[in-house]
Amino acid sequence: VVCKYLGFDSTASDHQLLHGVAQAAKVYYNYTGSSPCLNTSQTATSSLGALGWFFQACTEMVMPMCTDGVQDMFEPEQWNFQAFSDECNSIFGVRPRADWAGTVYGGKKIGSHSNIIFSNGGLDPWSAGGVTSNITQSLVSILIPDGAHHLDLRYSNNLDPPSVRAARALELKYFQKWIRQAQKSTGTGSTISKKRKNSP
């Protein structure tokens, strides 16, 4: 939806570009059309609790990011862990552990884990860092060419592309399979079936 406001060719005027950017920003910051002014100083509305993501980055999931203004559209800014740590400390009174996520979750060595679906939307810039191929039979990757950021986890609607619908159906099959396997290994499934047989 955002991209339809930014589909300009090289002949577009500065006014057209600026108007397109404003319309694109409204998709996120004013999707209801009821805001007289856009508060673009926040990356989320106050009701979404954007600080929660930042707190998670400060305590669990440090995500180094940098920009160079050449390969991206942002002002150049190098990653500075100490500055990030200082900001976390000033806001939350905590210091991040740079290697915590890798230590706890295994980093790229996750072959001993199981029952994880890594879904990646082709329209999601984050997918560049995602798991895009199966690792084992229970560490599976589902690629969604027409999907945006975790679109498969959102409520379904009539505008969902077929690739998202197919991904949800495949995810459901994996869930059902893994639940059946867990029930078999714990004996839960056989207990349930026995109770049903003995029920009046």
Legacy VTK file of the C-alpha trace (Angstrom):
# vtk DataFile Version 3.0
C-alpha trace
ASCII
DATASET POLYDATA
POINTS 200 float
0.000 0.000 0.000
2.855 2.362 0.880
4.677 1.600 -2.365
1.756 2.674 -4.549
2.354 6.263 -3.380
6.067 6.104 -4.226
6.020 4.716 -7.753
7.595 7.722 -9.454
9.928 7.865 -12.427
12.946 10.155 -12.698
10.846 13.037 -14.087
8.824 13.487 -10.886
9.036 16.950 -9.351
10.186 17.575 -5.787
6.594 18.491 -4.934
5.312 15.148 -6.287
7.982 13.245 -4.362
7.224 15.054 -1.114
3.478 14.563 -1.543
4.047 10.860 -2.235
6.193 10.468 0.893
3.523 12.245 2.956
0.805 9.937 1.602
2.990 6.895 2.283
3.635 8.040 5.866
-0.109 8.439 6.427
-0.633 4.748 5.707
1.211 4.004 8.930
0.768 7.096 11.081
-2.802 7.988 10.110
-4.461 4.894 8.644
-7.826 5.945 10.117
-7.607 9.392 8.526
-8.616 11.021 11.809
-5.259 12.536 12.846
-4.853 16.224 11.964
-1.076 15.963 12.443
1.406 13.108 12.062
3.755 12.404 14.965
6.678 10.937 13.016
9.038 11.312 15.973
7.809 7.897 17.192
8.210 4.630 15.345
4.877 3.436 16.730
1.746 4.924 18.202
1.634 5.202 21.972
-0.918 2.391 22.181
1.583 -0.050 20.634
4.104 0.422 23.422
7.115 0.966 21.160
9.410 1.137 24.186
8.785 -2.575 24.683
10.812 -3.383 21.575
13.615 -1.101 22.693
13.616 -2.657 26.165
13.890 -6.111 24.582
16.850 -4.929 22.518
18.462 -3.547 25.663
17.983 -6.717 27.696
17.804 -9.690 25.330
18.157 -9.094 21.631
20.857 -6.585 20.713
20.458 -5.830 17.011
23.456 -3.942 15.613
22.352 -1.584 12.860
24.231 0.942 10.819
23.557 3.104 7.786
25.879 4.630 5.204
23.605 6.870 3.139
24.807 5.148 -0.040
23.307 1.666 0.054
20.306 2.936 2.020
18.185 6.082 2.327
19.320 7.096 5.815
21.859 9.506 7.252
25.218 7.756 7.811
25.513 6.321 11.307
27.983 3.695 12.492
27.070 1.022 15.015
28.409 1.985 18.430
27.718 -0.592 21.124
28.920 1.671 23.952
26.588 4.487 22.890
23.723 1.984 22.641
24.546 0.631 26.102
24.634 4.150 27.533
21.226 4.927 26.014
19.754 1.718 27.493
21.207 2.618 30.864
19.849 6.161 30.790
16.321 5.074 29.793
15.873 1.749 31.607
18.798 1.498 34.034
20.055 -1.678 32.325
23.120 -2.597 30.305
22.799 -4.916 27.300
24.851 -8.082 26.916
26.066 -8.077 23.322
26.264 -11.867 22.991
23.265 -12.878 25.108
20.963 -13.998 22.254
23.687 -16.040 20.572
24.666 -17.669 23.854
21.114 -18.557 24.870
19.710 -19.526 21.466
22.839 -20.851 19.791
23.298 -18.211 17.125
23.526 -19.875 13.718
24.158 -23.287 15.287
20.553 -24.228 15.951
20.523 -27.762 14.554
19.749 -29.248 17.976
16.554 -27.179 18.314
13.209 -28.404 17.043
9.677 -27.435 16.078
10.414 -23.945 14.797
8.927 -22.343 11.700
10.925 -19.517 10.172
8.522 -17.602 7.926
9.923 -14.872 5.717
7.955 -12.399 3.656
9.517 -11.414 0.345
8.396 -7.810 0.896
9.979 -7.671 4.345
13.467 -6.118 4.500
14.156 -8.178 7.657
13.955 -11.356 5.578
17.521 -10.696 4.404
18.642 -11.898 7.828
16.112 -14.713 8.061
16.379 -18.478 7.796
15.392 -19.140 4.185
15.885 -22.887 3.831
15.005 -25.916 5.928
17.653 -26.953 8.437
16.002 -30.177 9.630
12.538 -31.712 9.350
11.446 -29.717 12.386
13.390 -26.511 11.681
11.545 -25.384 8.598
11.526 -22.283 6.468
8.419 -20.999 4.737
8.961 -18.330 2.106
6.068 -15.988 1.354
6.926 -14.039 -1.831
3.994 -11.619 -1.499
4.187 -11.310 2.295
5.229 -8.343 4.377
6.580 -8.402 7.934
4.889 -11.309 9.803
1.788 -11.008 7.630
1.141 -14.715 8.163
0.688 -14.063 11.892
-1.938 -11.370 11.414
-5.679 -11.917 11.127
-6.706 -13.097 7.687
-8.655 -10.793 5.399
-9.903 -10.732 1.828
-6.825 -8.864 0.583
-4.350 -11.540 1.702
-2.341 -12.813 -1.267
-2.541 -16.550 -2.045
1.051 -17.096 -0.869
0.117 -15.904 2.631
-2.946 -18.151 2.759
-0.813 -21.101 1.645
1.805 -20.310 4.295
-0.811 -20.246 7.064
-2.192 -23.600 5.921
1.306 -25.119 5.870
2.092 -23.711 9.326
-1.098 -25.281 10.654
-0.066 -28.671 9.232
3.301 -28.439 11.010
1.621 -27.485 14.299
-0.765 -30.418 14.061
2.061 -32.824 13.166
4.257 -31.695 16.067
1.370 -31.858 18.550
0.587 -35.433 17.428
4.262 -36.371 17.800
4.385 -34.851 21.291
1.231 -36.689 22.304
2.668 -39.996 21.078
5.942 -39.498 22.932
4.205 -38.657 26.211
1.377 -41.163 25.838
-1.200 -38.367 25.934
-2.743 -39.401 22.639
-3.327 -43.001 23.704
-4.829 -41.873 27.022
-7.240 -39.594 25.235
-8.339 -42.307 22.809
-8.872 -44.813 25.672
-11.034 -42.332 27.544
-13.114 -41.777 24.459
-13.637 -45.519 23.994
-14.761 -45.910 27.582
-16.977 -42.857 27.578
-20.761 -43.502 27.600
LINES 1 201
200 0 1 2 3 4 5 6 7 8 9 10 11 12 13 14 15 16 17 18 19 20 21 22 23 24 25 26 27 28 29 30 31 32 33 34 35 36 37 38 39 40 41 42 43 44 45 46 47 48 49 50 51 52 53 54 55 56 57 58 59 60 61 62 63 64 65 66 67 68 69 70 71 72 73 74 75 76 77 78 79 80 81 82 83 84 85 86 87 88 89 90 91 92 93 94 95 96 97 98 99 100 101 102 103 104 105 106 107 108 109 110 111 112 113 114 115 116 117 118 119 120 121 122 123 124 125 126 127 128 129 130 131 132 133 134 135 136 137 138 139 140 141 142 143 144 145 146 147 148 149 150 151 152 153 154 155 156 157 158 159 160 161 162 163 164 165 166 167 168 169 170 171 172 173 174 175 176 177 178 179 180 181 182 183 184 185 186 187 188 189 190 191 192 193 194 195 196 197 198 199
